[in-house]
């Protein structure tokens, strides 16, 4: 399944095409690694900023998780549904994205031929620029996960 991470700004009309589609972040960055890096840096885990553009996707993911742990899948789906449309402080998002960018940029420098790392870094740089401006303007945001 292809996963995309789009950034949405509160109060801004959602464009027909996403403001920025983070296909590299959605496809190639391991969610657990991203959260672990953020936690180690003392910032909010990336997954805390996720909403879901398609609530049906929550069911699909929960179904996939159910094979591993049915109770955890149900708990995750409930949390995801409640967070699906929440907005977050852009300054907090900027701290998380900056920590992830530092981590993945260092990995890419160590492995410059890794095209997946290049895509992740490019997404993070774009998200960093967007969130910096949003934080200056005190505009809230969320990352929307879609397939």
C-alpha positions as CSV (number, residue, x, y, z in Angstrom):
1,X,0.0,0.0,0.0
2,X,1.3,3.4,-0.9
3,X,1.1,5.9,2.0
4,X,1.2,9.7,1.7
5,X,1.7,12.2,4.5
6,X,0.2,15.6,3.5
7,X,0.4,18.8,5.5
8,X,-2.7,20.8,6.1
9,X,-3.0,24.2,7.7
10,X,-6.0,25.2,9.7
11,X,-8.2,27.9,8.2
12,X,-6.6,27.4,4.7
13,X,-8.8,25.9,2.0
14,X,-7.6,22.5,1.1
15,X,-6.2,22.7,-2.4
16,X,-7.3,20.1,-4.9
17,X,-3.7,18.9,-4.9
18,X,-2.1,18.6,-1.4
19,X,0.0,21.6,-0.2
20,X,2.9,19.2,0.1
21,X,2.7,15.4,-0.3
22,X,5.3,13.6,1.7
23,X,5.5,10.4,-0.3
24,X,9.1,9.9,0.8
25,X,8.2,10.3,4.5
26,X,5.1,8.1,4.1
27,X,6.7,5.4,2.1
28,X,10.3,5.2,3.2
29,X,10.6,6.4,6.8
30,X,9.9,3.9,9.5
31,X,7.2,5.3,11.8
32,X,8.7,3.6,14.9
33,X,12.2,5.1,14.0
34,X,10.7,8.5,13.5
35,X,8.9,8.4,16.9
36,X,12.0,7.0,18.6
37,X,14.2,9.8,17.2
38,X,11.7,12.4,18.3
39,X,11.5,11.0,21.8
40,X,15.3,10.8,22.1
41,X,15.4,14.5,21.1
42,X,12.8,15.4,23.7
43,X,10.2,16.5,21.2
44,X,6.7,15.3,20.3
45,X,6.6,12.0,18.4
46,X,5.7,12.5,14.7
47,X,2.7,10.1,15.0
48,X,1.1,12.5,17.5
49,X,0.5,15.0,14.7
50,X,-1.2,12.5,12.4
51,X,-4.8,12.7,11.2
52,X,-6.4,10.6,8.6
53,X,-7.8,12.1,5.4
54,X,-9.8,8.9,4.8
55,X,-11.3,7.5,8.0
56,X,-11.8,4.2,6.2
57,X,-8.0,3.9,6.1
58,X,-8.1,3.6,9.9
59,X,-10.1,0.4,9.5
60,X,-7.7,-0.9,6.9
61,X,-4.7,-0.3,9.1
62,X,-6.5,-1.7,12.2
63,X,-7.4,-4.9,10.2
64,X,-3.7,-5.3,9.2
65,X,-2.6,-4.8,12.9
66,X,-5.2,-7.2,14.2
67,X,-3.2,-10.2,13.0
68,X,-0.4,-9.2,15.5
69,X,-2.5,-8.0,18.5
70,X,-6.3,-7.6,18.3
71,X,-6.5,-5.5,21.5
72,X,-3.8,-3.2,20.4
73,X,-5.3,-2.8,17.0
74,X,-8.7,-1.8,18.5
75,X,-7.0,0.6,20.9
76,X,-5.0,2.2,18.1
77,X,-8.1,2.6,15.9
78,X,-10.0,4.3,18.7
79,X,-7.1,6.7,19.3
80,X,-6.7,7.3,15.5
81,X,-10.4,8.1,15.1
82,X,-10.4,10.6,18.0
83,X,-7.2,12.3,16.5
84,X,-8.4,12.2,12.9
85,X,-9.3,15.9,12.7
86,X,-7.2,17.5,15.5
87,X,-5.1,20.5,14.9
88,X,-1.6,21.0,16.4
89,X,0.8,23.8,17.3
90,X,3.1,24.5,14.4
91,X,6.0,25.4,16.6
92,X,5.8,21.9,18.2
93,X,5.6,20.3,14.8
94,X,8.6,22.4,13.7
95,X,10.7,21.1,16.6
96,X,9.8,17.5,15.7
97,X,10.5,17.9,12.0
98,X,13.8,19.7,12.7
99,X,14.9,16.8,14.9
100,X,13.9,14.3,12.3
101,X,15.7,16.3,9.6
102,X,18.9,16.3,11.6
103,X,18.7,12.5,12.0
104,X,17.8,11.6,8.4
105,X,20.2,14.2,6.9
106,X,23.1,12.6,8.9
107,X,22.0,9.1,7.6
108,X,21.9,10.4,4.0
109,X,25.3,12.0,4.3
110,X,26.6,8.6,5.4
111,X,24.8,6.9,2.5
112,X,24.6,9.5,-0.2
113,X,23.5,7.0,-2.9
114,X,20.3,6.1,-0.9
115,X,17.5,7.6,-2.9
116,X,15.0,6.7,-0.2
117,X,16.9,8.8,2.3
118,X,17.1,11.6,-0.2
119,X,13.3,11.6,-0.6
120,X,12.8,11.6,3.2
121,X,15.2,14.5,3.6
122,X,13.5,16.5,0.8
123,X,10.1,16.0,2.4
124,X,11.4,17.0,5.8
125,X,13.0,20.2,4.4
126,X,9.7,21.2,2.7
127,X,7.7,20.5,5.9
128,X,10.3,22.5,7.9
129,X,9.9,25.5,5.6
130,X,6.1,25.3,5.8
131,X,5.9,24.8,9.5
132,X,8.4,27.7,10.1
133,X,6.1,30.1,8.3
134,X,3.0,28.6,9.9
135,X,4.6,29.0,13.4
136,X,5.5,32.7,12.6
137,X,1.8,33.3,11.7
138,X,0.5,31.2,14.6
139,X,-1.4,28.8,12.2
140,X,-2.1,25.3,13.5
141,X,-1.5,22.2,11.3
142,X,-1.9,18.5,11.0
143,X,-0.3,15.8,8.9
144,X,-2.9,13.8,7.1
145,X,-2.2,10.2,6.2
146,X,-3.8,8.8,3.1
147,X,-3.3,5.8,0.8
